[in-house]
Amino acid sequence: ANKTSETKVYFNEGNQAVLNLVEGNQGTVLDIGCGAGDNARKLVNRGFIVDGITLSEEEAFLCKSFMRRVWVHNVEQGLPLEVKETYDFILCSHVLEHIVYPNTLLKDIRARLKPKGKLIVALPNIMHYQSRIKLLKGDFNYNDTGIWDYTHVRWYTFQSGAQLLHENGFKLISSTVDGDIPFLRLFRVIPFQIRRVIYRGLTMISKGLFGSQLLFVAFVETESKSDSWK
């Protein structure tokens, strides 16, 4: 869930595309920007031990019943000093776009990943076709949610999101996108599985154009930096 500098509480069904990238059914997870715990609840039900970080006292209260620990902290300043252990997975699901200077947080994340631990990042894609149409129309109005959430302070493309991780010492395992076929209202009658096949074909043409959500899985880069993000 997103994090803001306000006490806005985020409820949703969890980010299933992110949850699908968390492998197995056991281990430790740090959910940065955990919101009301929608992702964490599903991970706990799968068998994971989950800690979380939120900026909202109300969200922290909602999470405490099923998460091991919850810290109320502004991750613009990096991770809380109380985060001492290392994790199998660290999640940043729609968090980095709310941070002006993400380098400090990413540096702290590197130190808190186990040797084989994975960072999973989800970002909104400013270059999604709907966003491009909006800009072409001269519409630069913010919204309460989505790509144009008024709490976003940075925007990322498929390439710049990958580059951010690369430049902060991470090596990409995978870089994908998530979304649905264009003009969904017209084609909603198409069965979901067929829509997914069509969508995968479209993303082979252009991930940046058809991906509403950018998804990255990375681990700590220990060798010399490569150009794998390109």
C-alpha positions as CSV (number, residue, x, y, z in Angstrom):
1,A,0.0,0.0,0.0
2,N,1.1,3.5,-0.6
3,K,2.6,5.7,2.1
4,T,2.3,9.5,2.4
5,S,3.4,12.3,4.6
6,E,-0.2,12.5,5.9
7,T,-2.2,10.1,8.1
8,K,-4.1,8.7,5.1
9,V,-5.2,5.1,5.6
10,Y,-4.9,2.7,2.7
11,F,-7.3,-0.3,2.4
12,N,-7.2,-2.5,-0.7
13,E,-7.2,-6.2,-1.6
14,G,-3.5,-6.4,-1.6
15,N,-1.2,-6.2,-4.5
16,Q,-1.6,-9.7,-6.0
17,A,1.1,-9.1,-8.6
18,V,3.6,-8.4,-5.8
19,L,2.4,-11.3,-3.7
20,N,3.0,-13.7,-6.7
21,L,6.6,-12.7,-6.7
22,V,7.1,-13.7,-3.0
23,E,8.3,-17.3,-3.4
24,G,7.5,-20.2,-1.0
25,N,5.4,-20.2,2.2
26,Q,7.9,-19.5,4.9
27,G,10.5,-16.9,5.9
28,T,10.6,-13.3,7.0
29,V,9.2,-10.3,5.2
30,L,9.6,-6.6,5.8
31,D,6.7,-4.8,4.2
32,I,7.7,-1.1,3.8
33,G,4.6,1.1,3.5
34,C,2.4,-1.7,4.7
35,G,-0.8,0.3,4.8
36,A,-3.6,-1.5,6.7
37,G,-1.8,-4.8,6.2
38,D,-3.6,-6.1,3.2
39,N,-0.4,-7.7,1.7
40,A,0.9,-8.8,5.1
41,R,-2.3,-10.6,6.1
42,K,-2.1,-12.8,3.0
43,L,1.6,-13.5,3.6
44,V,1.0,-14.4,7.2
45,N,-1.8,-16.8,6.1
46,R,0.7,-18.4,3.8
47,G,3.1,-19.0,6.6
48,F,5.5,-16.0,6.5
49,I,6.5,-13.9,9.5
50,V,5.9,-10.2,8.6
51,D,7.1,-6.9,10.0
52,G,5.8,-3.6,8.7
53,I,6.5,0.1,8.5
54,T,3.8,2.7,8.1
55,L,3.5,6.4,8.6
56,S,0.1,6.1,10.1
57,E,-0.7,5.3,13.8
58,E,-4.1,4.0,12.7
59,E,-2.7,1.7,10.1
60,A,-0.2,0.4,12.7
61,F,-3.0,-0.3,15.1
62,L,-4.9,-2.3,12.4
63,C,-1.8,-4.4,11.6
64,K,-0.7,-5.3,15.1
65,S,-3.1,-8.2,15.5
66,F,-1.4,-10.3,12.8
67,M,2.1,-8.8,12.1
68,R,5.0,-9.5,14.4
69,R,6.2,-5.9,14.6
70,V,5.0,-2.6,13.1
71,W,7.0,0.6,13.2
72,V,5.5,4.1,12.7
73,H,8.3,5.8,10.7
74,N,8.9,8.1,7.8
75,V,11.1,6.1,5.4
76,E,12.2,9.3,3.7
77,Q,14.8,9.1,6.4
78,G,15.6,5.4,5.7
79,L,14.7,2.4,7.8
80,P,14.0,2.8,11.5
81,L,17.1,2.2,13.7
82,E,15.1,-0.5,15.5
83,V,15.1,-2.7,12.4
84,K,18.1,-4.9,13.3
85,E,17.6,-8.3,11.7
86,T,17.8,-9.3,8.0
87,Y,14.9,-10.5,5.9
88,D,14.2,-13.1,3.1
89,F,12.0,-10.5,1.3
90,I,11.6,-6.8,1.5
91,L,8.6,-5.3,-0.2
92,C,8.3,-1.7,-1.5
93,S,4.8,-1.9,-3.1
94,H,4.0,1.6,-4.4
95,V,6.3,3.4,-1.9
96,L,9.3,4.8,-3.8
97,E,7.2,7.3,-5.8
98,H,6.3,8.9,-2.5
99,I,9.9,9.5,-1.5
100,V,11.9,12.6,-2.7
101,Y,15.3,11.0,-2.1
102,P,15.0,7.2,-2.2
103,N,18.8,6.5,-2.0
104,T,18.9,6.5,1.8
105,L,16.1,4.0,2.0
106,L,17.6,1.7,-0.7
107,K,21.0,1.8,1.1
108,D,19.3,0.7,4.3
109,I,17.4,-2.1,2.5
110,R,20.7,-3.4,1.1
111,A,21.9,-3.9,4.7
112,R,18.8,-5.6,5.8
113,L,18.5,-8.3,3.1
114,K,19.8,-11.8,3.8
115,P,22.6,-12.9,1.4
116,K,20.0,-14.6,-0.8
117,G,17.2,-12.1,0.1
118,K,15.1,-10.4,-2.5
119,L,13.8,-6.8,-2.8
120,I,10.4,-6.6,-4.6
121,V,9.4,-3.2,-5.9
122,A,6.1,-2.1,-7.5
123,L,5.9,1.4,-9.1
124,P,3.2,3.2,-11.1
125,N,4.2,3.7,-14.7
126,I,4.0,7.3,-15.8
127,M,4.4,6.2,-19.5
128,H,1.2,4.0,-19.4
129,Y,-1.0,4.7,-22.5
130,Q,-3.7,6.2,-20.3
131,S,-1.3,8.6,-18.7
132,R,0.1,9.6,-22.2
133,I,-3.4,10.3,-23.4
134,K,-4.1,12.4,-20.4
135,L,-0.9,14.5,-21.0
136,L,-1.7,14.9,-24.7
137,K,-5.1,16.3,-23.7
138,G,-3.3,18.8,-21.4
139,D,-4.8,17.3,-18.3
140,F,-2.4,17.5,-15.4
141,N,-4.8,17.2,-12.6
142,Y,-4.0,15.0,-9.6
143,N,-6.3,12.3,-8.2
144,D,-6.8,10.6,-4.9
145,T,-5.4,7.3,-6.2
146,G,-3.6,5.8,-9.2
147,I,-0.7,7.1,-11.2
148,W,-1.8,10.7,-10.6
149,D,-2.1,10.3,-6.8
150,Y,-1.6,13.7,-5.3
151,T,0.9,12.3,-2.9
152,H,3.4,11.1,-5.6
153,V,6.5,13.2,-5.7
154,R,8.4,11.1,-8.3
155,W,7.4,9.4,-11.5
156,Y,9.1,6.3,-13.0
157,T,9.2,4.6,-16.4
158,F,10.1,1.0,-17.0
159,Q,13.7,2.0,-17.7
160,S,14.2,4.6,-15.0
161,G,12.8,2.3,-12.3
162,A,15.3,-0.4,-13.2
163,Q,18.1,2.2,-13.4
164,L,17.3,3.4,-9.9
165,L,17.8,0.0,-8.4
166,H,20.9,-0.6,-10.5
167,E,22.5,2.6,-9.4
168,N,21.8,1.8,-5.7
169,G,23.7,-1.6,-5.8
170,F,21.0,-4.0,-6.8
171,K,21.0,-6.6,-9.6
172,L,17.7,-7.3,-11.3
173,I,16.4,-10.9,-11.3
174,S,13.3,-9.9,-13.2
175,S,11.6,-6.7,-14.6
176,T,8.0,-7.1,-15.7
177,V,4.8,-5.1,-15.8
178,D,1.2,-5.7,-14.8
179,G,-2.1,-4.3,-16.1
180,D,-4.9,-5.2,-18.5
181,I,-5.8,-4.8,-22.1
182,P,-6.6,-1.2,-23.4
183,F,-10.2,0.0,-23.4
184,L,-11.2,-2.6,-20.9
185,R,-14.8,-1.3,-20.6
186,L,-15.4,-2.2,-24.2
187,F,-13.8,-5.7,-23.9
188,R,-14.8,-6.7,-20.4
189,V,-16.9,-9.5,-21.9
190,I,-13.7,-11.3,-23.0
191,P,-12.8,-14.0,-20.5
192,F,-10.0,-13.1,-18.1
193,Q,-7.6,-15.8,-19.3
194,I,-7.9,-14.7,-22.9
195,R,-7.4,-11.1,-21.8
196,R,-4.2,-12.2,-20.1
197,V,-2.9,-13.8,-23.3
198,I,-3.7,-10.7,-25.3
199,Y,-2.1,-8.5,-22.6
200,R,1.1,-10.5,-22.6
201,G,1.3,-10.1,-26.3
202,L,0.9,-6.3,-26.0
203,T,3.7,-6.1,-23.3
204,M,6.0,-7.9,-25.7
205,I,5.5,-5.0,-28.0
206,S,6.0,-2.3,-25.4
207,K,6.1,-2.8,-21.6
208,G,6.3,0.9,-21.1
209,L,3.1,1.6,-23.0
210,F,0.9,-1.1,-21.7
211,G,2.2,-1.7,-18.1
212,S,0.2,0.3,-15.5
213,Q,2.4,-1.2,-12.7
214,L,6.1,-1.8,-12.9
215,L,7.4,-4.8,-11.1
216,F,11.1,-5.5,-10.2
217,V,12.7,-8.3,-8.2
218,A,16.3,-7.7,-7.2
219,F,19.1,-8.8,-4.9
220,V,22.2,-7.1,-3.6
221,E,24.8,-6.5,-6.2
222,T,28.1,-7.8,-4.9
223,E,30.1,-7.9,-8.1
224,S,30.8,-5.0,-10.5
225,K,27.8,-3.2,-11.7
226,S,26.4,-4.5,-15.0
227,D,24.2,-3.0,-17.6
228,S,21.5,-5.6,-17.1
229,W,18.8,-2.9,-16.4
230,K,18.9,-1.6,-19.9
